[in-house]
Amino acid sequence: MSQKNKIRVGFVGCGEHARRSIYPAIRHTPIDLVAVCNRHGGDILERTARNFGVLCRYTDYQKMIQKEHLDALFVVTGPDSYPRISIDAMEAGLHVFIEKPPANTIGEVKEMIRTSERTGKFLMIAFKKRFVPAYMKAKEIMNNPEFGKPTSILSRYSSKVDKERIENYQDKEERPKDFFPFVLDYVIHHVDLIRFFMGDVERIYFERNFPKGIPTYAISIKFKSGAIGVMHITKECSPTSFQERVELVGEGANIIIDNCIRLIYYQRSKELSWDNYIGEDTQAPQIWEPAFSLSQFSNKALFLEGFVGEVRHFAESILNNTPPQSNIYDGLEAMKFIEALYSKPGNIIKL
């Protein structure tokens, strides 16, 4: 099983996202990747194993679990198979890492929770935004007494989702047959992110339209803490516009993060005189952004987008026997929020 400072892991899935972002991230973490599985086998399985230095290849994940003496299983296949594979793995004594969304329905997520609680095995959901360095820095600032109690949040997300993934959307009250993959697969990132910053949601109100068949949302949020928030979800921005922006407001201070990269902290300061917009140097805004002129790990996308952070967190959670912060319970809360977005607009919905 695991060494003192590493865990033995098997990986199910050889899709584009896994090969582009998750396999490469593993190389920077305390993980020994010993086996890879793809049910269709073929060239993609061979190339994935070869490219990432994995000797053992399987087309049946059950056989991989039985033979390889693993500590944990990575599953990056899609919500149709996450419940079945993760439950089988936990029943076999493995901790599990899956991508978001964790399932297609809340009922499936609850079954996954029951299995995790009964087996005592961790089930981490890859909500990568929690591990973006800029968002982690924002969370650190928010915990500083100088920031004050969080009072509101503004989140805007403009996904560059492929047209073929949303061509079946229709403006109708009942849930579409394809379960709104744009919302379930993309928007869920920011649904979890606002909880990461502001805590549990008490209720929401939203309006929705469908320009070009793609849902656009304006969502008003009331958090259990008493704070409020707004989410703006759209696909209609210019391709040259920023893709996401988050603004966090405390008590006399606020933070703005653009595209997971640039963070501006407007510190608490004295009131400015009526004829001057420049405050004292000690109270000036602070700006953090990567130094892209240097070749270093910290300014690579795998780190800036949170992939390395989430994978490392999962491994360290197992090594330290501490539950991961991004887990199946967070997945349930995110799914409740997403479920509400399929209902008829114009109503207050309690979560």
Legacy VTK file of the C-alpha trace (Angstrom):
# vtk DataFile Version 3.0
C-alpha trace
ASCII
DATASET POLYDATA
POINTS 351 float
0.000 0.000 0.000
1.143 3.594 0.477
4.678 4.540 1.349
5.310 6.965 4.156
5.186 9.988 1.859
3.253 8.751 -1.186
-0.026 7.053 -2.067
-0.593 4.365 -4.690
-3.225 5.413 -7.194
-5.093 3.944 -10.149
-6.745 6.135 -12.771
-9.991 5.459 -14.661
-10.410 7.544 -17.814
-8.269 8.648 -20.750
-10.362 11.525 -22.080
-9.089 14.889 -23.247
-9.631 16.683 -19.929
-7.881 13.938 -17.975
-4.899 13.906 -20.329
-4.663 17.695 -20.548
-5.054 18.616 -16.876
-5.241 15.783 -14.322
-2.552 13.322 -15.383
0.034 16.134 -15.759
-0.917 17.560 -12.347
-0.213 14.224 -10.638
3.470 14.585 -11.462
3.734 17.482 -9.006
2.130 15.657 -6.061
2.957 12.843 -3.586
1.305 10.214 -5.779
2.618 7.030 -7.329
0.441 6.431 -10.394
0.648 2.671 -10.909
-2.233 1.772 -13.243
-4.563 3.308 -15.802
-7.895 2.039 -17.087
-10.024 2.812 -20.133
-12.934 0.532 -20.922
-12.458 0.844 -24.682
-8.748 0.022 -24.538
-7.037 0.692 -27.835
-4.488 3.283 -28.841
-5.744 5.959 -26.424
-5.086 3.698 -23.444
-1.622 2.779 -24.707
-0.666 6.385 -25.456
-1.938 7.645 -22.112
-0.036 4.989 -20.178
3.119 5.567 -22.202
2.976 9.376 -22.004
2.581 9.378 -18.230
4.922 6.513 -17.408
2.328 3.954 -16.287
3.172 0.291 -16.771
-0.148 -1.400 -15.935
-3.099 -0.978 -18.307
-6.656 -2.231 -17.823
-10.018 -2.165 -19.570
-11.867 -3.280 -16.409
-11.540 -1.037 -13.346
-12.726 -3.817 -11.043
-9.759 -5.969 -12.057
-7.425 -3.023 -11.537
-8.788 -2.486 -8.022
-8.424 -6.179 -7.176
-4.854 -6.580 -8.438
-2.992 -3.352 -7.767
-3.235 -2.826 -3.961
-4.250 0.805 -4.350
-4.850 3.504 -1.752
-7.059 5.613 -3.986
-8.771 5.815 -7.351
-9.022 8.782 -9.711
-12.150 8.682 -11.862
-12.415 11.198 -14.707
-15.116 9.772 -16.942
-18.306 11.822 -16.511
-21.363 12.021 -14.230
-23.059 9.040 -15.854
-20.476 6.678 -14.351
-19.170 8.521 -11.259
-21.763 7.095 -8.835
-21.247 3.464 -9.846
-17.451 3.520 -10.040
-16.909 5.617 -6.900
-19.270 3.443 -4.842
-17.546 0.273 -6.055
-14.146 1.760 -5.192
-15.165 2.864 -1.708
-16.719 -0.531 -1.059
-13.335 -1.996 -1.997
-11.596 0.192 0.580
-10.292 3.010 -1.624
-10.499 6.765 -1.305
-11.851 8.367 -4.477
-11.242 11.536 -6.489
-13.867 12.425 -9.107
-14.488 15.415 -11.329
-17.515 17.625 -11.118
-20.449 17.252 -11.456
-20.507 14.257 -9.104
-23.659 12.777 -10.646
-26.729 13.586 -12.706
-29.186 13.667 -9.800
-29.304 14.592 -6.130
-30.496 11.070 -5.335
-27.294 9.604 -6.750
-25.190 12.050 -4.726
-26.971 11.037 -1.528
-26.234 7.374 -2.252
-22.564 8.275 -2.703
-22.622 10.100 0.638
-24.111 7.092 2.405
-21.388 4.857 1.010
-18.638 7.302 2.003
-19.995 7.513 5.564
-20.453 3.758 5.896
-17.003 2.850 4.538
-15.128 5.788 6.097
-13.534 6.567 2.719
-13.021 10.062 1.375
-14.833 11.092 -1.789
-13.324 14.315 -3.104
-14.989 16.417 -5.795
-12.626 18.329 -8.084
-13.931 21.846 -7.484
-10.684 23.308 -8.768
-11.625 26.966 -8.156
-11.036 26.449 -4.419
-7.389 25.716 -5.213
-6.697 28.625 -7.556
-3.886 30.631 -5.891
-5.683 33.955 -6.464
-8.889 32.674 -4.856
-6.956 31.122 -1.984
-5.256 34.487 -1.420
-8.645 36.196 -1.461
-9.904 33.743 1.171
-6.825 34.489 3.289
-7.514 38.236 3.059
-11.163 37.714 3.975
-10.119 35.951 7.170
-8.162 39.046 8.241
-10.041 41.203 10.788
-9.163 44.272 8.703
-11.405 43.006 5.913
-14.377 42.765 8.230
-17.355 40.460 7.968
-18.128 39.427 4.363
-21.257 41.312 3.321
-21.690 40.605 -0.390
-20.268 38.869 -3.453
-20.538 39.485 -7.184
-19.717 36.612 -9.542
-19.713 36.782 -13.330
-18.979 33.740 -15.448
-18.844 33.660 -19.238
-18.002 30.196 -20.486
-16.612 29.535 -23.935
-18.658 26.330 -24.111
-18.677 24.516 -27.461
-21.826 24.994 -29.533
-22.399 21.265 -30.038
-22.663 20.813 -26.274
-25.661 23.135 -25.967
-27.492 22.813 -29.271
-30.387 20.931 -27.636
-31.266 23.674 -25.147
-34.810 24.926 -25.299
-36.740 27.537 -23.348
-39.165 25.378 -21.418
-40.135 25.003 -17.798
-39.415 21.306 -17.381
-35.854 20.047 -17.158
-34.408 19.371 -20.631
-33.542 15.798 -21.473
-29.820 16.647 -21.612
-29.917 18.045 -18.033
-28.520 21.436 -19.056
-24.864 20.394 -19.417
-23.803 24.043 -19.645
-25.104 24.689 -16.134
-24.234 21.317 -14.654
-20.743 21.073 -16.100
-19.567 24.691 -16.210
-21.616 26.956 -13.943
-21.287 24.504 -11.044
-17.700 25.753 -10.620
-18.884 29.199 -9.526
-21.771 27.772 -7.535
-19.202 26.004 -5.371
-16.895 29.024 -5.389
-19.471 31.345 -3.841
-20.033 28.797 -1.055
-16.271 28.587 -0.563
-16.212 32.327 0.096
-19.591 33.017 1.696
-20.881 29.788 3.240
-24.171 27.991 2.738
-26.976 29.469 0.650
-30.364 30.074 2.237
-32.409 31.032 -0.827
-32.113 32.266 -4.402
-34.184 34.184 -6.935
-33.331 34.180 -10.631
-34.401 35.273 -14.083
-33.362 33.447 -17.240
-33.461 33.867 -20.994
-32.131 31.893 -23.941
-30.288 34.042 -26.492
-29.240 31.743 -29.348
-30.585 28.801 -27.351
-28.019 29.148 -24.550
-29.259 29.970 -21.021
-28.266 33.311 -19.497
-28.921 33.784 -15.772
-29.174 36.679 -13.360
-29.293 35.176 -9.867
-29.871 36.902 -6.544
-28.590 35.021 -3.490
-29.194 35.239 0.269
-26.654 33.364 2.392
-27.350 31.846 5.796
-24.797 34.251 7.264
-26.999 37.187 6.244
-24.698 38.212 3.379
-26.084 38.663 -0.124
-24.763 38.009 -3.611
-25.363 38.192 -7.339
-24.325 35.732 -10.046
-24.353 36.679 -13.717
-24.009 33.709 -16.074
-23.738 34.452 -19.796
-22.278 33.184 -23.050
-22.967 36.392 -24.983
-19.831 38.397 -24.133
-17.135 39.115 -26.675
-14.552 36.315 -26.929
-11.922 38.911 -25.997
-13.700 39.757 -22.739
-12.572 38.306 -19.403
-14.162 34.932 -18.742
-14.783 35.285 -15.024
-14.725 37.950 -12.349
-15.393 37.774 -8.631
-15.750 40.734 -6.277
-15.883 40.224 -2.512
-17.010 43.023 -0.199
-16.333 43.150 3.512
-16.751 46.167 5.797
-14.875 49.037 4.205
-12.689 46.757 2.064
-13.130 44.732 -1.112
-11.303 42.315 -3.415
-11.571 41.865 -7.181
-10.217 38.793 -9.003
-10.186 38.687 -12.811
-9.771 35.442 -14.764
-8.272 33.600 -11.770
-5.095 35.613 -12.320
-5.166 39.230 -11.207
-6.175 40.079 -7.641
-6.690 43.646 -6.412
-7.213 44.232 -2.705
-8.764 47.596 -1.879
-7.806 47.960 1.765
-9.791 49.677 4.462
-8.695 53.328 4.400
-9.602 56.826 5.448
-12.145 58.857 3.537
-10.573 60.795 0.691
-10.878 64.532 0.387
-13.405 65.790 -2.150
-10.709 66.968 -4.582
-8.347 63.982 -4.468
-8.664 60.330 -5.524
-5.234 59.240 -4.242
-5.032 58.012 -0.655
-2.060 57.388 1.613
0.579 54.926 0.422
0.021 52.610 3.371
-3.664 52.297 2.427
-3.249 51.991 -1.332
-4.698 49.011 -3.245
-2.505 45.909 -3.369
-2.167 43.969 -6.626
-1.040 40.373 -7.110
-0.456 38.751 -10.507
1.949 36.140 -11.873
5.302 37.123 -13.357
4.874 35.569 -16.794
8.284 36.766 -17.932
9.845 34.053 -15.756
9.761 30.319 -16.446
8.554 28.787 -13.201
5.938 26.316 -12.032
3.876 28.940 -10.239
2.876 30.716 -13.460
1.865 27.590 -15.391
-1.821 26.932 -16.060
-1.801 23.651 -14.122
-0.990 25.661 -10.987
-2.870 28.898 -11.730
-6.126 27.070 -12.536
-6.010 24.910 -9.415
-5.369 21.464 -10.916
-2.141 20.780 -9.056
-3.611 22.214 -5.869
-6.692 19.979 -5.888
-4.730 16.804 -6.686
-2.097 17.568 -4.050
-4.823 18.314 -1.489
-6.429 14.928 -2.138
-3.132 13.076 -1.682
-2.225 14.981 1.465
-5.697 14.388 2.916
-5.114 10.658 2.626
-1.561 10.815 3.972
-2.706 12.917 6.942
-6.042 11.094 7.370
-7.958 14.385 7.268
-11.137 14.795 5.165
-10.638 16.867 2.008
-12.207 20.317 2.052
-13.815 19.825 -1.361
-15.907 16.737 -0.793
-19.133 14.978 -1.671
-21.066 17.114 0.839
-20.019 20.206 -1.108
-21.107 18.361 -4.216
-24.572 17.878 -2.721
-24.953 21.595 -1.908
-23.819 22.556 -5.411
-26.287 20.117 -6.939
-29.139 21.595 -4.886
-28.305 25.015 -6.293
-28.059 23.684 -9.858
-31.337 21.801 -9.433
-33.029 25.086 -8.488
-31.814 26.683 -11.717
-33.893 24.214 -13.756
-37.128 25.423 -12.188
-39.386 28.182 -13.451
-37.796 31.650 -13.140
-39.275 34.425 -11.033
-39.737 32.512 -7.772
-37.872 32.589 -4.468
-36.400 29.146 -3.901
-35.236 27.994 -0.483
-32.281 25.632 -0.437
LINES 1 352
351 0 1 2 3 4 5 6 7 8 9 10 11 12 13 14 15 16 17 18 19 20 21 22 23 24 25 26 27 28 29 30 31 32 33 34 35 36 37 38 39 40 41 42 43 44 45 46 47 48 49 50 51 52 53 54 55 56 57 58 59 60 61 62 63 64 65 66 67 68 69 70 71 72 73 74 75 76 77 78 79 80 81 82 83 84 85 86 87 88 89 90 91 92 93 94 95 96 97 98 99 100 101 102 103 104 105 106 107 108 109 110 111 112 113 114 115 116 117 118 119 120 121 122 123 124 125 126 127 128 129 130 131 132 133 134 135 136 137 138 139 140 141 142 143 144 145 146 147 148 149 150 151 152 153 154 155 156 157 158 159 160 161 162 163 164 165 166 167 168 169 170 171 172 173 174 175 176 177 178 179 180 181 182 183 184 185 186 187 188 189 190 191 192 193 194 195 196 197 198 199 200 201 202 203 204 205 206 207 208 209 210 211 212 213 214 215 216 217 218 219 220 221 222 223 224 225 226 227 228 229 230 231 232 233 234 235 236 237 238 239 240 241 242 243 244 245 246 247 248 249 250 251 252 253 254 255 256 257 258 259 260 261 262 263 264 265 266 267 268 269 270 271 272 273 274 275 276 277 278 279 280 281 282 283 284 285 286 287 288 289 290 291 292 293 294 295 296 297 298 299 300 301 302 303 304 305 306 307 308 309 310 311 312 313 314 315 316 317 318 319 320 321 322 323 324 325 326 327 328 329 330 331 332 333 334 335 336 337 338 339 340 341 342 343 344 345 346 347 348 349 350
